[in-house]
């Protein structure tokens, strides 16, 4: 079923809506749009005509302006409502030379206020509705391609991607045209990076970016089996639609992947976003509720981890944000330690070998327990002598039983070795990042517009890993002091037992006489 929304919005009709009071889920307000009263959009940019190519399609040119004003009128005409008491608006800024549009409040508002309401009808693109709408033998074949490539979990996103492509193919005839025309034209995501960008990435981030690009490639293969889209050779269009879905979709509590207009303009914050997305499971309606008091001009934010069903695993992974969303979460409390293991065993995964647990903390260079557990167990796995095998088994059993005392006792036995090993890893990453940074600084950022963002990522990694290195050096010194003390005691005992023997300690080092 196609949405019966006019492709152009009559200004008179929109202004007429301003005089109509409505009541939605206990939230009474006027539908706010483009008058001089509080409105969805505040900007110094002038309204321009829709940016279409000669054939009526949306222009994907990097310089094409984002048509936010027609989008806000379209959204209001489709039933999107804002609460004027919260001063809800859309602000614009330039971030890394890109035109950014984000939700904000012009007046400030109190916690508990409902800022935005979006009805659950066809204005939202829903993967569950699309599964019914697009059901066919051809779509079954597309689904099989994803399953054969272990991407079945992305099938809901794929359905929304197909729908977006079909609507983009309609050009100005699509009822969603104003929405697409307000989207970014420039993306920093992995799907949009060129080969030069990939050469500037350290292994873990490069691996994440390559995974995103591989996903798009599989989707392209599946698209070849879908006969209702005839522009499968339009590379830029495929990337545009992929970025729209992967950076702007949300997931409902029942697993429905949706694109929701205006909600897709909220920026990310963690661990304390100032707003949350609430759903009516029956109708599919949603609303944005403020979770804390906000001041005038303050941006409104959601936790992308929460609204996409990824929670902590996304919020503590700045590299994942960069690869998927194309921005760096500079306020992330932690980052993956970049310790990459080949074919990790099931026991290592049980120990916590996962990016959301193998963390270095950005504030103080703290090291998560899972890092030490995985590092020690991986070293014990490589040893085949009876003592190491017994220790490994005892350590794993203690982990399963939650016996932290025994785990710590085993950790202490190997503290010097694991500390030295982790220090070598950290120093290797720091050297690698330094070399990449030197390489990148040779190039002109105007020719490679993603360089500033990648350099910002490298600087963040460097700062965190330097803190970790300093902590490890201090730990290493303490380990050495303990070892020297133990050696002194052992040598003294041996010397006392041997007639004519003796010992002395010089500068805290053991010397046998």
N, C-alpha and C positions, 0 to 999 in steps of 0.2 A: 504494500500500500504506500502510495506517495503522499507526502505531507502537503496539504492544501494551504500553502502560505504564498502570498503574492511575491513575485521576485523583486518588485520594487515597493517601497512603503510610502503611502501617501502621507505627507507631513501633516495635513489637516486631520487625518484619522488618528495619527499618533498623538497630536496635541489634544484631541478630543478625549483620549484615554486619561489625560491628566486630571480631568474633572470627575472621573469615575472612581469612587472609593471601593475598595475590595477588602475582604477579610480572609486570610489564609492561615489555617492552623493557629488561630489566636493572634495573628499579627495583622493589625489593621494599618493600611497605608494607602497612599495614592501610588499608582503606577508611575514611576519616574523615568523620564526620558530627556529629550533635548530642548527643554525650555530654559529660561533663565533661572528657574527654581532649581533646587538640588537635583542632580542628574547622574545617570550612570557614568557619563564621560566628561572629564575635565581635561582640556588640553589647549595649548596655544596654537596647535596646528589647525589650518583651515580645512573645511570639508571639501573634498575633491570628488570627482566622479569616479565610479568604480574602475579599477585598473584591469581592463580587458585587452587581450590581444585582438588582432583583426578578425579572428574567427569566433569571438565571443567568449573565449576561455579566459580563465584568470591568468594574468601575467605572473610568471615565476621568476622574472628578472630580479636580481639582487637589489636593484634600486627601486623596485616598485613599492610605493607607500602602502602601509597598512591602513585599510579603510575602516577605522574604528567607529566613526560617527554613524554611517549607514548600518553597521552591525548592531549598535546599541538600539537604533530605531527598530530594526528587525526583531531583536530580542524582546523588546517591550511589546511589539505587536503580536508576538507568539506567546505572551503570557508570563514572561520573566518579570518579576517584581522586586523592587528594592525598597528598603525602609529609609525614607528621607531623614528620620530622626537620627540615623547613624551616619549621615553624610557620605553614604557609599558612593564611590566614583571610580572611574578608571583613570589612572595616571600614566604618563608616558615619560620615558627616559632613554638615554643612550648608554648601553652596556657593551663594552668591548666593540664599539663602533656599530652595534646592532640596535635596532629600534625595539625597545621593550615596552610592553603594556601590562600594567599590573593593577590589582584591586587595592583600594585604599579608602581611608575615611578623611573627609575634608574638615569635619567638625569634632571628631572624637566620639566615643560611645562607651557605654558601660558593659561589663561582662554580663552575659545572658541575653543581650539584644540579638534579635534576628535581623541580619543585614540583607539577606538575599533569599528569594524563593524561586525555584525553577520547576514548572510542572513536569509530570512524568510521561507526557504523551510523546508523539513522534519528534518533537523538537530535540529530544535526547536520542542519540543513536545507541541502541541497546543490542549487545551480542545475542541475548536470548531471544529477542524479537527477530533479529536477523537470521538466527538459526532456522526459524520457521519460514521467514520470507524468502530466503535463498535456498531452501531445501530442494535438492535435485540430485540426480546421478552425477552430474558434473561436480557439484560441491562435495559429494562423497569422495570423488576421485581426488579433489584438492586436499581434503582432510587426510586421505591416505598418504599423500606426499609428505605432509607434516608429521604424521605418525612414524613413517619410515625413517625420518631424520630426527627422531626424538624431540619433536617440537609440538606434540599434541597439546601441551599445556598452554601454547600460544594460539590455539585455534580460535578462542573468542576474540582475540585481538585481530587475527587474520580476517574474520568475518567483518569486523568494523572497517578494516583496511579496504576490503573489497567494496563495501558500501561507499566509502569516501571516494574511491576511484571512480565508481559509476556516477556519483553525483558530480565530481569534477569533470567527467566526460560530457555532462549535460551543459557545462558552461553557465551562461546567464539564465538558462532555463531551469536550473536546479533551484528548488526552494531554499536550499542552504547556501546559496551563492554569497550572500553578504557575510556569512560566517567565515567561509573560506577566504574571502577577500580581506578579512581582518587578521589573518594568520601571518606569522613571520615568513619572510622569504629567505632569510639567511639562518642557517643552523650550525651549531658547533658539535653536533652529535657525531658518533662514530660512523653512522651511515653516510654522513655528508663529508667526512674527512677525505682529503686526497692522499695519495701515496707518500707525499713528502711528510705530511702530519704523522703518519705511522712510523716513519724513521726517527721521529723525535720522541717516541714513547718508551718508557722502561717496560720490561717484560710483562708485569702483571697488567698494567693499563693497556698495553698493546694486545694482550690476550683477550681482555674484555671487549675492546674495540673490534677485534677480528671476529669475536663471537657474534656481536651485533650485526656486522656486515654479512656473516654467514647466514644469519637468520633471514635477512632481507633477500639473499640469494635463493634460499629455499622457497620463500614466498613467491619470488619471481617464477620459479619452476612450477609451482602450483598454479599460478595465474595463467600459465599457458593452457591449462585444462579448463579454464573458465571462458566460455565463448562470448560472454556479454560485455566484455571490455576489449576494445579494439586498439588501444594505444599502449600495448604492452612493451613496445620498443621506446617509449618516452621515459628515459632514465630519470630525468629531473622530476617528472610527475610522480613516478613510483616512490622516489625518495621523499618528496614532499608529503605524500599521503602517509608513508611509513612514519615520518617524524611527527606528523599530526597525531597519529594513533598512539605511538609509544611515549610521547612526552606530555600528552594532554588528556589521556583517558584516566578514568577512575574505576574502581571495582567495588560493587555493592557488597553488603554482608553475605548475600547469597551467591556471590561469584559472577554476577553479571558485569561484564566490561562495558563501560559507557563513555561516550563523549557528551559532555554537558556544557552548553554555552554559558559564558560568563564565569562559571566555576573554573573553567580552564585558564582563567586569567589570574588566579591566585598563585602567589609565589610560595616557595617552600621555607619552612623553619622547623628546627628541632633542637632541643627536646621540648620547647615551650612555644608552639604556634599560638597565635592569638585568636584563632577561629577553628571550628570543626564542622565537618560535613555530616549532616543527619539525614536519614532516609525514612520515608514512609514505605514499608515493605509492600503494602497493598496496592497503592497507587503508583509507586515509583517516583513520586514527588520528592524533592530534596530541598533543604534549606541550609544556609550558613549561619551558625550561631557563634557569637563572640565568646571566647573562654576567659578573657581577661579584659580589663579596662584598656582602651587604646586612646592615644592622644591625637589631636588634629594633625592631618598630613601623614599619619603613620600607615605603612603598608599593612595589608591584611594577609595573613599567611595560613597555610595548612601544612600538615605533616604528610609529605608525599609517601613516606613509608606506610603510614596508616591508611591513606585513601586508596592505595594500590594493593593493600593486603600483604605488604612486605615487612612492615614495622621496623624492628631493630636492624634487620639484615641490610636494609637500604640506608637507614639513617646513619650508620657508622661506616659507610663505605663511600668516601668522596670520589674514588676512581669510578665506581659504578654510576654515580650521578653524572660524572663528566661523559662517560661513554654513552649512556642512554639519554640523558636529558640535555647534555651540552653545556652544563655550567658546573662551577666548582662550589661546593658547600664549604665555605671558609670557616664556618662556625661548627663544623663537625667535631664532636668530642673525642673521636678516635679514628684511626685508620688501620687498614689491614697491614700486617707486618711484612708483607711481600715474600713470605717464606713459601716457595712453591715446591711441592713434592710430586714426583712422578709416580702415578698409580698408587696412591695412598691406600693402605689396607683398611679393612672395615674397622679394625681396632683403633687406628689413628683417627678415623672419622668419629668414632665413639668418644675419643679423647678430646674432640673439639676442633678437628682440622676443617675449619669453615671460616670464610672471610669475616663473618659477623662475630666470631669468638677469638680469632687470632689477631688481637688488637694491640696497637701502641697508642697510648693516650696523648692527645695533642697538647694538653695543658702543661704536663710535667714530665712527659716521657715515660710514664708508667707502663708496665708490661703486664698484660692479662695472664692469668694462670694457665689458660689453654696453650699459650705460646710455650711455656716451660714444659707442660705435660707432653705436648706433641714433639717438641725438640728432643726431650729425653727418650721417649718411647721409640722415636724413629732411629735414634742412635743405638738403642738396645736391640732393635730389630736387625741391625746389620751385623751383630755379633753372634757367633754360634757356640761359644764356649758354655759349659754347663752353668757357671755362675751367672752369666748374663741372661741366659734363657730363664733361669729360676727367678732372677730379679725382675725381668720383664713380665713374667706371668704374675708374680706377686704384685707388681705395680698396677697391672691392668685389673686384677681382681679387687685391689683396694679402690681403684677408680669406680668400678661398678658398684661396690658396696658403700661408697661415700666415706671411706676410711681416710680422712685427710691427714691424720697423724702418721700413718704408715707411709703415705705418699710423700709427706714432707721429710720423713726420715730417709727415704730413698733419694729424694732430690738432694739432700745435703751430702750424701755420699758422692754424687756426681756433679756437685755445684761448680767446681772449678772447670770441668770439661764442658758443661752446657753453657756456662757463662762465656767461656772463650769462643765456643762455636757460634753463639748468637752475636757476639761482638764482631767476629769475622764477617758474618752475614750483613750486619748493619753497615760496617765500613765498606763492604763491596757495593751496597746500594748507594751509599753516599758518593763514592767515586763514579759510579755509573750515571747518576743524576747530574753530577758536576760536568762530566764529559758531554752529556746531551745538551746541557744548558749552554756550554761554550759553543757547541755546534750550532745551536739555534740562534744565538746572538749575532752570528755572521750574516744572517738573512734579514731582508727588509720585511717588516711586519705588514707593510701596505700591500706587498705581493702575496703574503701568507697571513691573512687576517686572523687565523686561529692561534698564531704564535703567542700573543700576550696571555691568552687563557692557559695554554700549555705551560708557559713559563711560570704562571701563578701556581699551577699544580706542582711543578717541580720545586718551587720555593717552599710550598707548604710541606711537602714530603721531607725536604732537606731540614727544615726547622724542627720537625717532629723527630726525625731520626738522629739529629745531633743531640737532642735532649736524651734520647734513649742511649746513645753511645756514651754520653757522660755518666749516665747512671750505671751502665755496664762496666765502665772503667773503674768506678768507685767500688762496685761489687767485686771486680777482679782483684783489686788491691786488698780488699778484706779477705777474699779467699786465699790469697797468697800469704797474708799475715797468719791466718788460721793454720795453713799448711806448715809454715815455718815453725809455728809454735808446737804443732804436733810432732814435727821432725825433731825439734829440740828435746821434747819429752821422751820420744822413742830412743834417740841416741843416748840420752842420759841414762835411761834404764839399761840399755845394752852395755854401756861403758861401766856402769856400777857392777854389772854381773860378770864382767870380764876382768880378770886380774891384770893390773898394770895399765888398764885402759883409762882414758879420760876424754873430756870433751870441753869445748867452749863455744859460745855464740858470739859472733862478731857481726855488728850491724844487723842483728836479727836474722842472720843467716847461719846455717849449721856448718860447722867445720869439725871434722874428725881429727883427733890428735893421734 
